[in-house]
């Protein structure tokens, strides 16, 4: 992959002409912060805070072991695709109390990648509902946690009630290559969707 980074690896070169905003979304504790951090070529911006006893009343920790922090605003990372194009990755918090912030972050985004936990698929419906409400196209990536069950794609599509054209992939948010493939699936879906709309 060509790099448009400056020698210090932080600033973009003057050749960059296009910046694309992509959301990384999903329910609470699904791996959004990990995904952004895995792909970002710069040190990612994180707004994680320690979870408190008060938060236990609103953050459902069922099925989540060892969760001690949570994102309270957003994650931000950058991925350079070429000398001319750069992706900005915005990870949105998963709790419902951040819905308005979530909608604000979505402004100007080209699309979203929904991370889903195969152990808690039902928790993805609120997130996908928000995306559909604001009209933002999305693909779904099943984040494979250690020890989580695996299901055939057909069962996953049925369980998530996905449209036939919605991309569904498996990924490991901790693995750069796997996460890259998930992001490529989203970009291909957005490209194909845009191309088909041009001929309608």
Beta strands, then each sheet from edge to edge (+ up, - down):
strand 1: 18-26
strand 2: 48-50
strand 3: 69-71
strand 4: 74-80
strand 5: 85-92
strand 6: 111-117
strand 7: 138-143
strand 8: 168-171
sheet 1: 4+ 5- 1- 6- 7- 8-
sheet 2: 2+ 3-
end
